[in-house]
Amino acid sequence: MEYRQLGRSGLKVSTVTLGTMTMGGKGKFASVGEVGLEEARRQIDMCLEAGVNLIDTADVYSNGASEEIVGAALGRKRKGGVLIATKARFPMGDGPNDRGLSRHHLIEACEASLRRLKTDVIDLYQVHEWDGLTPLEETLEALDMLVRHGKIRYVGCSNYSAWHLMKALHVSERNRLPRFVSQQIHYTLEAREAEYELAPLALDQGLGILVWSPLAGGLLSGKHRRDTTPEGTRQLAGWTEPPIRDQDRLWNIVDALVEIAGELNISAAQVALAWTLGRPAVASVIIGGRNEKQLRDNLGAADVKLSDAQRERLDQVSAPPLLYPYWHQLQTASDRLGAADLSLLGPHLKKKA
């Protein structure tokens, strides 16, 4: 297992993180998975044996049941260098203050997560989604209070736009408040929108990228083909993340994954995960599994090495269109591009050469 530095922090995380949205099986999350305590213990043991050192959860997953299962399953293993990441923002009750990133809700949510996780400290506390009604100063001051009181160690964000994130980083610097060390985002061969703004921002500002749903809800596993959707999958259960805007493009990507998987004698899922791990600023991909077989296969991606030719095939079949102002920058600014710019425009410059 490889370990990468999480942004500009001194924390190192495994390139594979155990995601726990499949644990609990309550409410809408039953369509994602219904992993109970005993199976969770086996999955956690499997991951720790493989070298995984980060477990990611959220208070909203199965209305707290995922955190409860993680806390019960870890037990004494929590003292063995295992890092816990969780998130807060979404509704955890019916009251008007039971959601959002206010000081009131964040502090209350953190205390509740600590109780469910049976721990004294959360290693990475992430704001789960943007809150346009709460001033960033209030949110970051609340996180600062939690850091100073020893409740959390590092802070990150999830599902922010680039301007949201840059504004937050500015407020942190101006007011000397904790700075996000990571952003947890959706980023796959099928969904490469992050390459326009979020990935260059991560490179420029020194944030680590944690990737959620790196197999696009299982669509890139190789089990879904043009005319086949297996029983028991999220799609048949009504799960709608991520949205698919171009079916032909999706299946062309899957075809390429299956072909490369055949060349390497591995699964298409491992190929997709290995591609994502090779992208700039990506620190770790968050994997999970409805069962141990799925999880074991996903763990194998940590050791997969794709050739330059194989990466190029995947890059080409999944290439996003170059939006404005990037096509204009490609034509007029190519003599003065920095490393962050080149993460998006570099491949296009090679084609022009």
Secondary structure as the mmCIF struct_conf table of DSSP 4:
data_model
#
loop_
_struct_conf.conf_type_id
_struct_conf.id
_struct_conf.beg_label_comp_id
_struct_conf.beg_label_asym_id
_struct_conf.beg_label_seq_id
_struct_conf.end_label_comp_id
_struct_conf.end_label_asym_id
_struct_conf.end_label_seq_id
STRN STRN1 TYR A 3 GLN A 5
TURN_TY1_P TURN_TY1_P1 GLY A 7 ARG A 8
BEND BEND1 SER A 9 GLY A 10
STRN STRN2 LYS A 12 SER A 14
BEND BEND2 THR A 15 THR A 15
STRN STRN3 VAL A 16 GLY A 19
TURN_TY1_P TURN_TY1_P2 MET A 21 THR A 22
STRN STRN4 MET A 23 MET A 23
BEND BEND3 GLY A 24 GLY A 24
HELX_RH_3T_P HELX_RH_3T_P1 GLY A 27 SER A 31
TURN_TY1_P TURN_TY1_P3 VAL A 32 VAL A 32
STRN STRN5 VAL A 35 VAL A 35
HELX_RH_AL_P HELX_RH_AL_P1 LEU A 37 ALA A 50
TURN_TY1_P TURN_TY1_P4 GLY A 51 GLY A 51
STRN STRN6 LEU A 54 ASP A 56
TURN_TY1_P TURN_TY1_P5 ASP A 59 VAL A 60
HELX_RH_3T_P HELX_RH_3T_P2 TYR A 61 GLY A 64
HELX_RH_AL_P HELX_RH_AL_P2 ALA A 65 LEU A 74
HELX_RH_3T_P HELX_RH_3T_P3 GLY A 75 GLY A 80
TURN_TY1_P TURN_TY1_P6 GLY A 81 GLY A 81
STRN STRN7 LEU A 83 ALA A 88
BEND BEND4 PHE A 90 PHE A 90
BEND BEND5 MET A 92 GLY A 95
TURN_TY1_P TURN_TY1_P7 PRO A 96 ASN A 97
BEND BEND6 ASP A 98 LEU A 101
HELX_RH_AL_P HELX_RH_AL_P3 ARG A 103 LEU A 117
TURN_TY1_P TURN_TY1_P8 LYS A 118 LYS A 118
BEND BEND7 ASP A 120 ASP A 120
STRN STRN8 ILE A 122 VAL A 127
BEND BEND8 GLU A 129 GLU A 129
TURN_TY1_P TURN_TY1_P9 GLY A 132 LEU A 133
BEND BEND9 THR A 134 THR A 134
HELX_RH_AL_P HELX_RH_AL_P4 LEU A 136 ARG A 148
TURN_TY1_P TURN_TY1_P10 HIS A 149 GLY A 150
BEND BEND10 LYS A 151 LYS A 151
STRN STRN9 ILE A 152 SER A 158
BEND BEND11 ASN A 159 ASN A 159
HELX_RH_AL_P HELX_RH_AL_P5 ALA A 162 ASN A 175
TURN_TY1_P TURN_TY1_P11 ARG A 176 ARG A 176
HELX_LH_PP_P HELX_LH_PP_P1 PRO A 178 PHE A 180
STRN STRN10 SER A 182 HIS A 186
BEND BEND12 LEU A 189 GLU A 190
HELX_RH_3T_P HELX_RH_3T_P4 GLU A 193 GLU A 195
TURN_TY1_P TURN_TY1_P12 TYR A 196 GLU A 197
HELX_RH_AL_P HELX_RH_AL_P6 LEU A 198 GLN A 205
TURN_TY1_P TURN_TY1_P13 GLY A 206 GLY A 206
STRN STRN11 GLY A 208 TRP A 212
BEND BEND13 SER A 213 SER A 213
TURN_TY1_P TURN_TY1_P14 PRO A 214 LEU A 220
BEND BEND14 SER A 221 LYS A 223
STRN STRN12 ARG A 225 ARG A 225
TURN_TY1_P TURN_TY1_P15 ARG A 226 ASP A 227
STRN STRN13 THR A 228 THR A 228
TURN_TY1_P TURN_TY1_P16 GLU A 231 GLY A 232
TURN_TY1_P TURN_TY1_P17 ARG A 234 GLY A 238
BEND BEND15 PRO A 242 PRO A 242
BEND BEND16 ARG A 245 ARG A 245
HELX_RH_AL_P HELX_RH_AL_P7 GLN A 247 LEU A 264
TURN_TY1_P TURN_TY1_P18 ASN A 265 ASN A 265
BEND BEND17 ILE A 266 ILE A 266
HELX_RH_AL_P HELX_RH_AL_P8 ALA A 268 LEU A 277
TURN_TY1_P TURN_TY1_P19 GLY A 278 GLY A 278
BEND BEND18 ARG A 279 ARG A 279
TURN_TY1_P TURN_TY1_P20 PRO A 280 ALA A 281
STRN STRN14 VAL A 282 ILE A 287
BEND BEND19 ARG A 290 ASN A 291
HELX_RH_AL_P HELX_RH_AL_P9 GLU A 292 LEU A 299
HELX_RH_3T_P HELX_RH_3T_P5 GLY A 300 ASP A 303
HELX_RH_AL_P HELX_RH_AL_P10 ASP A 308 SER A 318
HELX_LH_PP_P HELX_LH_PP_P2 ALA A 319 PRO A 321
TURN_TY1_P TURN_TY1_P21 TYR A 324 PRO A 325
HELX_RH_AL_P HELX_RH_AL_P11 TYR A 326 THR A 332
TURN_TY1_P TURN_TY1_P22 SER A 334 ASP A 335
BEND BEND20 ARG A 336 ARG A 336
HELX_RH_AL_P HELX_RH_AL_P12 ALA A 339 LYS A 352
#
